[in-house]
Amino acid sequence: MASHFRLLYSETCRKQIRNLPPQIKPAIKSRIEEVAGNPLMGKFLERELSGYLSFRFHRYRVIYRVNESDGVVEIHFVGHRRDIYELFGEHLQTLSPGGE
């Protein structure tokens, strides 16, 4: 079996998880733990979100990035499927002023 990756949560992601409905939190956390054992279980994102993956849990999505050389899965964003990709794209632009 593949080695277990360490999980690293962004501060934004921590806040988003705290604000999830109480009945969803444990299941999302459990699915995130699964990613540590199988980091490529998600789908690869495209265009401006290239380099990130996401997986779904019901109507929610978790966006993450795998850093194989460090053995880390970086959990970046958690939210409802209706707008998570737009919000994450906007978030990335605020991190790098001027975009790419």
C-alpha positions, 0 to 999 in steps of 0.5 A: 500500500502507498505511504501515508501523506501528511495533511496540511490545512490552509487557514481559509480551509480551517474556517470553511470547515468550522462553518460547515453544517454540523452533520457534514463536518465529520464525514468531510473530515473522514473523506479528507483523511482518505486523501492522505492514503490515496492522494490521487483519488480526486479529479485533476482540475483544469485551466486556472486551477491546474495543479489542484485536484478536487473530490466530492462529498454529496454537494460539497467539494474539497480542493487540494494539491499534492506535494509528493516530494514533501509527502504532503497533501495541502487542503486548500478550500472546502465548499458547496459545489455551486460556487466553490471553483469560482470562489477558489479562483478568486481566492487564488487571484488575491494571493498573487496580485495581478494574476498570471 
